[in-house]
Amino acid sequence: MIPSQVNDTLPELAPFLHAVQARRPDDGTWCEAWTVRDVLAHQTGNAEELARVLGAFLAGTPVETRGFEREEPYRRMSDADLWAAFTARCEQLTEVAAAAARDLSPDTEVQWTGRTVKVPFFAEHLREELILHRWDLTGDDRTAVQALNEPWMTERSVVSVGRPLLKRGRTALDLGPEGRFEGRLRTPGTDDVVVVADADGGSIRLAAPEGPATIESDAAVRVLLLWGRRPADPARWHSSVGPDTLRRVRTLLGGY
């Protein structure tokens, strides 16, 4: 049973937990290097770090965000202990987020992974991770597609996460000092997502549709592409730019 406050703060938690329970810990996932157990360890580390950073800021003793080494203690746990740790860390994040909502303006800026984010980011980021990594477990079932289609998932991926999604892919493109690449991901009826890689780094933004799209798809597929994923049915996305440009945009959108 998920406490009501946790369920209210993280409404995507229950569907994620049900997806985990329906599989063996050593089952494979759509995140090709991870099993179900790896996904759960990753999520536990996420919940812990989000609570740790926000809680330290709230206490007046800000801390730096740790990298993915935070997951290692959880990877060494038994399956039962890992499950208990995950639910406990989600409850802890909920408590810290509630305290921050009471004591801080929602526009208060907090350091997170080398950038500043606002207070609501911390709970919302885990919500986004729960949706994305549930898809890693289930693929394109109805629950996953509905959640990924929500406009806030696109907006958060672009505005709140943004450039880190392009970092690995930009390096793989090897553009050189003069090179530049731009791609447009289009979902009809919405702003385009424009991704750019050049010598100065990478950028990602929402912009009014203009010219041809590099890839056109539904909103759920577009979120998956931004995070380096591929929908189970490739007919859900379309492109007429040719294989070289398509290969480059898919390289840029390599995810973390």
Backbone hydrogen bonds in HBPLUS format (Angstrom, degrees):
<---DONOR---> <-ACCEPTOR-->    atom                        ^
c    i                          cat <-CA-CA->   ^        H-A-AA   ^      H-
h    n   atom  resd res      DA  || num        DHA   H-A  angle D-A-AA Bond
n    s   type  num  typ     dist DA aas  dist angle  dist       angle   num
A0006-VAL N   A0003-PRO O   3.07 MM   3  5.36 118.1  2.47 104.0 118.6     1
A0007-ASN N   A0003-PRO O   2.96 MM   4  6.25 163.1  1.99 157.8 163.2     2
A0008-ASP N   A0004-SER O   2.86 MM   4  6.05 151.1  1.95 148.4 156.0     3
A0009-THR N   A0005-GLN O   3.04 MM   4  6.20 154.3  2.11 143.1 149.7     4
A0010-LEU N   A0006-VAL O   2.73 MM   4  5.76 160.9  1.77 155.9 161.9     5
A0013-LEU N   A0010-LEU O   2.96 MM   3  5.52 167.4  1.97 123.2 126.4     6
A0016-PHE N   A0012-GLU O   3.28 MM   4  6.38 154.7  2.35 142.3 149.5     7
A0017-LEU N   A0013-LEU O   2.87 MM   4  6.13 164.6  1.89 161.7 165.8     8
A0018-HIS N   A0014-ALA O   2.96 MM   4  6.17 162.0  1.99 156.6 161.2     9
A0019-ALA N   A0015-PRO O   3.07 MM   4  6.23 150.9  2.16 140.3 147.8    10
A0020-VAL N   A0016-PHE O   2.99 MM   4  6.35 153.7  2.06 151.3 158.6    11
A0021-GLN N   A0017-LEU O   2.92 MM   4  6.15 165.7  1.94 154.2 157.9    12
A0022-ALA N   A0018-HIS O   3.09 MM   4  6.19 133.5  2.32 138.4 149.4    13
A0023-ARG N   A0020-VAL O   3.10 MM   3  5.55 165.0  2.13 116.9 120.2    14
A0027-ASP N   A0024-ARG O   3.05 MM   3  5.24 167.9  2.06 114.4 117.1    15
A0037-ARG N   A0025-PRO O   2.89 MM  12  4.71 149.0  1.99 149.7 139.5    16
A0036-VAL N   A0027-ASP O   2.95 MM   9  5.69 140.1  2.11 151.1 160.5    17
A0030-TRP N   A0136-ASP O   2.73 MM 106  4.52 170.7  1.74 138.6 141.1    18
A0034-TRP N   A0031-CYS O   2.86 MM   3  5.64 168.5  1.87 137.0 140.8    19
A0039-VAL N   A0035-THR O   3.06 MM   4  6.43 156.8  2.11 151.7 157.5    20
A0040-LEU N   A0036-VAL O   3.02 MM   4  6.34 157.5  2.07 150.9 156.8    21
A0041-ALA N   A0037-ARG O   2.96 MM   4  6.24 156.4  2.01 148.7 154.9    22
A0042-HIS N   A0038-ASP O   2.92 MM   4  6.13 157.5  1.97 148.8 155.2    23
A0043-GLN N   A0039-VAL O   2.94 MM   4  6.20 159.6  1.99 150.8 156.0    24
A0044-THR N   A0040-LEU O   2.94 MM   4  6.13 150.1  2.03 144.7 153.0    25
A0045-GLY N   A0041-ALA O   3.00 MM   4  6.24 161.0  2.04 148.7 153.2    26
A0046-ASN N   A0042-HIS O   2.92 MM   4  6.21 151.6  2.00 146.3 155.0    27
A0047-ALA N   A0043-GLN O   2.95 MM   4  6.18 168.8  1.97 151.4 153.0    28
A0048-GLU N   A0044-THR O   2.98 MM   4  6.19 163.2  2.01 150.4 155.3    29
A0049-GLU N   A0045-GLY O   2.96 MM   4  6.07 167.1  1.97 149.6 153.2    30
A0050-LEU N   A0046-ASN O   2.94 MM   4  6.08 166.2  1.96 159.4 163.0    31
A0051-ALA N   A0047-ALA O   3.14 MM   4  6.23 161.9  2.18 145.5 150.3    32
A0052-ARG N   A0048-GLU O   2.82 MM   4  6.00 155.6  1.88 149.8 157.7    33
A0053-VAL N   A0049-GLU O   2.95 MM   4  6.03 171.7  1.96 153.4 154.7    34
A0054-LEU N   A0050-LEU O   3.16 MM   4  6.16 166.5  2.18 144.0 148.1    35
A0055-GLY N   A0051-ALA O   2.79 MM   4  5.63 155.1  1.85 141.9 150.4    36
A0056-ALA N   A0052-ARG O   2.95 MM   4  5.99 154.7  2.02 142.4 148.8    37
A0057-PHE N   A0053-VAL O   3.11 MM   4  6.30 158.1  2.16 145.2 151.0    38
A0058-LEU N   A0054-LEU O   2.94 MM   4  6.14 159.7  1.98 149.7 155.6    39
A0059-ALA N   A0055-GLY O   3.00 MM   4  6.20 141.2  2.15 139.7 149.9    40
A0061-THR N   A0056-ALA O   2.87 MM   5  5.12 154.1  1.93 161.7 154.9    41
A0060-GLY N   A0057-PHE O   3.01 MM   3  5.10 156.9  2.06 104.3 111.6    42
A0070-ARG N   A0067-GLY O   3.21 MM   3  6.34 172.1  2.22 127.7 129.3    43
A0071-GLU N   A0068-PHE O   3.09 MM   3  5.68 167.4  2.11 114.7 118.6    44
A0072-GLU N   A0069-GLU O   3.15 MM   3  5.53 151.7  2.23 110.7 118.0    45
A0074-TYR N   A0071-GLU O   2.98 MM   3  5.48 124.8  2.29 113.0 127.0    46
A0075-ARG N   A0071-GLU O   3.12 MM   4  6.43 145.1  2.25 150.3 160.6    47
A0075-ARG N   A0072-GLU O   3.10 MM   3  5.09 123.2  2.44  97.3 111.9    48
A0077-MET N   A0074-TYR O   3.18 MM   3  5.24 158.5  2.23 102.9 109.5    49
A0082-LEU N   A0078-SER O   2.88 MM   4  6.05 156.5  1.94 153.7 160.6    50
A0083-TRP N   A0079-ASP O   3.01 MM   4  6.21 160.9  2.05 147.5 152.3    51
A0084-ALA N   A0080-ALA O   3.07 MM   4  6.33 162.3  2.10 147.9 152.4    52
A0085-ALA N   A0081-ASP O   2.86 MM   4  6.02 153.4  1.93 145.2 153.1    53
A0086-PHE N   A0082-LEU O   2.91 MM   4  6.13 157.7  1.96 152.7 157.9    54
A0087-THR N   A0083-TRP O   3.20 MM   4  6.50 170.9  2.21 154.9 155.6    55
A0088-ALA N   A0084-ALA O   3.02 MM   4  6.14 155.3  2.08 144.4 152.0    56
A0089-ARG N   A0085-ALA O   2.88 MM   4  6.05 156.2  1.93 150.4 156.3    57
A0090-CYS N   A0086-PHE O   3.03 MM   4  6.28 153.1  2.10 150.7 158.0    58
A0091-GLU N   A0087-THR O   3.08 MM   4  6.32 154.1  2.15 143.4 150.0    59
A0092-GLN N   A0088-ALA O   2.92 MM   4  6.19 153.3  1.99 145.5 153.3    60
A0093-LEU N   A0089-ARG O   2.92 MM   4  6.15 160.5  1.96 147.9 152.3    61
A0094-THR N   A0090-CYS O   3.05 MM   4  6.24 157.0  2.10 144.4 150.6    62
A0095-GLU N   A0091-GLU O   3.04 MM   4  6.32 156.7  2.09 149.1 154.7    63
A0096-VAL N   A0092-GLN O   2.99 MM   4  6.28 163.5  2.02 155.1 159.1    64
A0097-ALA N   A0093-LEU O   2.83 MM   4  5.96 164.1  1.86 154.4 159.2    65
A0098-ALA N   A0094-THR O   2.97 MM   4  6.12 152.3  2.05 144.3 151.5    66
A0099-ALA N   A0095-GLU O   3.04 MM   4  6.29 157.5  2.09 146.6 152.5    67
A0100-ALA N   A0096-VAL O   2.89 MM   4  6.13 157.2  1.94 151.1 157.6    68
A0101-ALA N   A0097-ALA O   2.93 MM   4  6.10 151.0  2.02 142.6 150.5    69
A0102-ARG N   A0098-ALA O   3.09 MM   4  6.35 142.3  2.24 141.2 150.7    70
A0103-ASP N   A0099-ALA O   2.99 MM   4  6.15 156.4  2.04 149.3 155.6    71
A0104-LEU N   A0100-ALA O   2.84 MM   4  5.38 145.8  1.96 148.4 151.3    72
A0108-THR N   A0105-SER O   3.00 MM   3  5.36 167.5  2.01 116.9 119.9    73
A0110-VAL N   A0117-VAL O   2.68 MM   7  5.35 162.6  1.71 159.9 165.9    74
A0117-VAL N   A0110-VAL O   2.81 MM   7  5.35 159.9  1.85 150.1 154.4    75
A0112-TRP N   A0115-ARG O   2.66 MM   3  5.41 163.5  1.68 167.8 170.7    76
A0115-ARG N   A0112-TRP O   3.05 MM   3  5.41 151.5  2.14 113.3 122.1    77
A0121-PHE N   A0118-LYS O   2.86 MM   3  5.57 150.4  1.95 125.0 134.2    78
A0122-PHE N   A0119-VAL O   3.38 MM   3  6.32 152.5  2.46 127.5 128.9    79
A0124-GLU N   A0120-PRO O   3.23 MM   4  6.28 166.5  2.25 158.6 160.9    80
A0125-HIS N   A0121-PHE O   2.66 MM   4  5.64 146.0  1.77 153.4 160.6    81
A0127-ARG N   A0123-ALA O   3.09 MM   4  6.42 154.6  2.16 147.2 154.9    82
A0128-GLU N   A0124-GLU O   2.95 MM   4  6.27 157.2  2.01 148.6 153.8    83
A0129-GLU N   A0125-HIS O   2.94 MM   4  6.23 158.1  1.98 148.2 154.3    84
A0130-LEU N   A0126-LEU O   2.81 MM   4  6.03 152.4  1.89 151.0 158.3    85
A0131-ILE N   A0127-ARG O   3.11 MM   4  6.42 152.9  2.18 148.4 154.7    86
A0132-LEU N   A0128-GLU O   2.95 MM   4  6.19 173.8  1.95 156.8 158.5    87
A0133-HIS N   A0129-GLU O   2.87 MM   4  5.85 169.7  1.88 150.3 153.9    88
A0134-ARG N   A0130-LEU O   2.99 MM   4  5.82 133.7  2.21 128.8 140.2    89
A0135-TRP N   A0131-ILE O   3.15 MM   4  6.43 155.0  2.21 146.2 151.9    90
A0136-ASP N   A0132-LEU O   3.19 MM   4  6.64 142.0  2.34 135.0 145.8    91
A0137-LEU N   A0134-ARG O   2.90 MM   3  5.11 133.1  2.12 101.0 114.4    92
A0138-THR N   A0134-ARG O   2.92 MM   4  6.21 156.7  1.97 154.5 161.7    93
A0139-GLY N   A0135-TRP O   2.69 MM   4  4.80 157.2  1.74 136.1 142.1    94
A0141-ASP N   A0139-GLY O   2.92 MM   2  5.89 140.4  2.08 101.9  92.6    95
A0145-VAL N   A0141-ASP O   3.03 MM   4  6.27 170.2  2.04 162.4 164.7    96
A0146-GLN N   A0142-ARG O   2.93 MM   4  6.07 168.4  1.95 156.6 159.9    97
A0147-ALA N   A0143-THR O   3.09 MM   4  6.22 162.3  2.13 147.4 152.2    98
A0148-LEU N   A0144-ALA O   2.93 MM   4  6.09 167.1  1.95 156.5 160.3    99
A0149-ASN N   A0145-VAL O   2.96 MM   4  5.99 140.2  2.12 144.0 154.1   100
A0150-GLU N   A0147-ALA O   3.22 MM   3  5.53 155.6  2.29 106.3 113.4   101
A0153-MET N   A0150-GLU O   2.94 MM   3  5.63 148.0  2.04 120.9 129.6   102
A0155-GLU N   A0151-PRO O   3.05 MM   4  6.36 172.4  2.05 158.8 160.6   103
A0156-ARG N   A0152-TRP O   2.86 MM   4  5.83 163.3  1.89 142.5 147.5   104
A0157-SER N   A0153-MET O   3.08 MM   4  6.09 158.3  2.13 138.1 144.6   105
A0158-VAL N   A0154-THR O   3.03 MM   4  6.25 153.1  2.10 152.3 159.1   106
A0159-VAL N   A0155-GLU O   2.73 MM   4  5.73 168.2  1.74 160.6 162.6   107
A0160-SER N   A0156-ARG O   2.90 MM   4  4.81 131.6  2.13 116.9 131.9   108
A0161-VAL N   A0156-ARG O   3.01 MM   5  6.37 138.6  2.18 165.9 171.8   109
A0162-GLY N   A0157-SER O   2.85 MM   5  5.91 158.9  1.89 138.7 145.8   110
A0165-LEU N   A0162-GLY O   2.97 MM   3  5.91 153.2  2.05 132.2 138.0   111
A0166-LEU N   A0163-ARG O   2.85 MM   3  5.38 153.9  1.92 120.2 128.1   112
A0170-ARG N   A0166-LEU O   2.81 MM   4  5.82 159.0  1.85 160.8 166.1   113
A0171-THR N   A0167-LYS O   3.29 MM   4  6.51 159.6  2.33 146.6 151.1   114
A0172-ALA N   A0168-ARG O   3.17 MM   4  6.47 153.2  2.25 144.7 152.1   115
A0173-LEU N   A0169-GLY O   3.07 MM   4  6.36 134.1  2.29 143.5 155.4   116
A0173-LEU N   A0170-ARG O   3.18 MM   3  5.19 133.3  2.41  95.7 108.1   117
A0174-ASP N   A0171-THR O   3.28 MM   3  5.63 139.3  2.46 105.5 114.9   118
A0181-PHE N   A0197-ALA O   2.79 MM  16  5.22 153.9  1.86 155.2 161.9   119
A0197-ALA N   A0181-PHE O   2.84 MM  16  5.22 157.7  1.89 153.2 158.9   120
A0183-GLY N   A0195-VAL O   2.85 MM  12  5.27 158.1  1.89 154.0 160.4   121
A0195-VAL N   A0183-GLY O   2.94 MM  12  5.27 162.7  1.97 150.2 155.9   122
A0214-THR N   A0184-ARG O   2.82 MM  30  5.04 144.5  1.94 132.1 143.9   123
A0215-ILE N   A0184-ARG O   3.17 MM  31  6.62 157.9  2.23 156.5 159.5   124
A0185-LEU N   A0193-VAL O   2.86 MM   8  5.06 168.5  1.88 149.9 153.8   125
A0193-VAL N   A0185-LEU O   2.92 MM   8  5.06 164.0  1.94 147.3 152.7   126
A0186-ARG N   A0215-ILE O   2.84 MM  29  6.25 167.8  1.86 161.1 165.0   127
A0217-SER N   A0186-ARG O   2.93 MM  31  6.38 155.9  1.99 164.1 171.5   128
A0190-THR N   A0187-THR O   3.11 MM   3  5.82 141.5  2.26 152.7 153.4   129
A0192-ASP N   A0207-ALA O   2.71 MM  15  5.26 142.5  1.84 176.6 167.6   130
A0207-ALA N   A0192-ASP O   2.98 MM  15  5.26 154.5  2.05 141.1 147.4   131
A0194-VAL N   A0205-ARG O   2.80 MM  11  5.36 165.9  1.82 162.8 166.3   132
A0205-ARG N   A0194-VAL O   3.01 MM  11  5.36 149.1  2.11 142.3 152.1   133
A0196-VAL N   A0203-SER O   2.89 MM   7  5.15 160.3  1.93 151.8 153.0   134
A0203-SER N   A0196-VAL O   2.89 MM   7  5.15 151.7  1.97 140.6 146.4   135
A0198-ASP N   A0201-GLY O   2.89 MM   3  5.48 165.9  1.91 164.6 168.3   136
A0201-GLY N   A0198-ASP O   3.10 MM   3  5.48 162.9  2.13 113.1 118.5   137
A0216-GLU N   A0238-HIS O   2.87 MM  22  5.19 164.7  1.89 152.2 157.2   138
A0238-HIS N   A0216-GLU O   2.80 MM  22  5.19 151.2  1.88 152.1 161.1   139
A0222-ARG N   A0218-ASP O   3.12 MM   4  6.41 157.9  2.17 150.5 157.3   140
A0223-VAL N   A0219-ALA O   3.09 MM   4  6.39 155.9  2.15 150.2 155.0   141
A0224-LEU N   A0220-ALA O   3.12 MM   4  6.43 162.4  2.15 148.5 153.3   142
A0225-LEU N   A0221-VAL O   2.85 MM   4  6.14 160.3  1.88 157.4 162.5   143
A0226-LEU N   A0222-ARG O   3.01 MM   4  6.24 157.0  2.06 148.7 154.5   144
A0227-TRP N   A0223-VAL O   3.18 MM   4  6.45 143.0  2.32 146.3 155.6   145
A0227-TRP N   A0224-LEU O   3.12 MM   3  5.23 128.2  2.40  98.0 111.4   146
A0229-ARG N   A0224-LEU O   2.74 MM   5  4.81 160.8  1.77 149.2 143.2   147
A0228-GLY N   A0225-LEU O   3.02 MM   3  5.06 160.5  2.06 111.2 111.9   148
A0236-ARG N   A0233-ASP O   3.15 MM   3  5.98 163.2  2.18 124.7 127.0   149
A0237-TRP N   A0234-PRO O   3.31 MM   3  6.03 171.7  2.32 118.8 120.1   150
A0246-LEU N   A0242-GLY O   3.04 MM   4  6.11 163.5  2.07 156.6 161.5   151
A0247-ARG N   A0243-PRO O   2.80 MM   4  5.76 155.6  1.86 142.7 149.3   152
A0248-ARG N   A0244-ASP O   3.09 MM   4  6.32 148.8  2.19 141.3 149.5   153
A0249-VAL N   A0245-THR O   2.99 MM   4  6.31 162.3  2.02 156.6 160.1   154
A0250-ARG N   A0246-LEU O   3.00 MM   4  6.17 157.1  2.06 148.2 154.9   155
A0251-THR N   A0247-ARG O   2.91 MM   4  6.07 143.1  2.05 138.2 148.5   156
A0252-LEU N   A0248-ARG O   2.89 MM   4  6.15 161.9  1.92 151.1 155.5   157
A0253-LEU N   A0249-VAL O   2.99 MM   4  6.15 151.5  2.07 142.3 149.7   158
